[in-house]
Amino acid sequence: MVANRAYKFRIYPNDEQRILFAKTFGCVRMVYNHWLDRKIRQYEENKTNVTYTICAKEMAAMKKTEEYRFLKEADSIALQQSLRHLDTAFQNFFKQP
């Protein structure tokens, strides 16, 4: 018999940490939605997929522009992980049952 255990932790962030969390979550949401829109448009126009590698390279260039400079304030690993989640979701959507 397998016994599953779970540990729950409650964190109490200070004001500075709350701001950092809010910025990171906002940037992750923005990156996910931006690339989701891009993937949908690409698929509708060409029936092709924008891969994770392309998204990650373009996001790195995007962070250097004036318009998206705020992405540098967020954790880069969180942003990359949102791209991985999006890529996995897109692949699973088109997978044959």
Secondary structure, DSSP 8 states (H G I E B T S, - for coil): --------------HHHHHHHHHHHHHHHHHHHHHHHHHHHHHHHHS----HHHHHHHHHHHTTSSTTGGGGGS-HHHHHHHHHHHHHHHHHHHS--
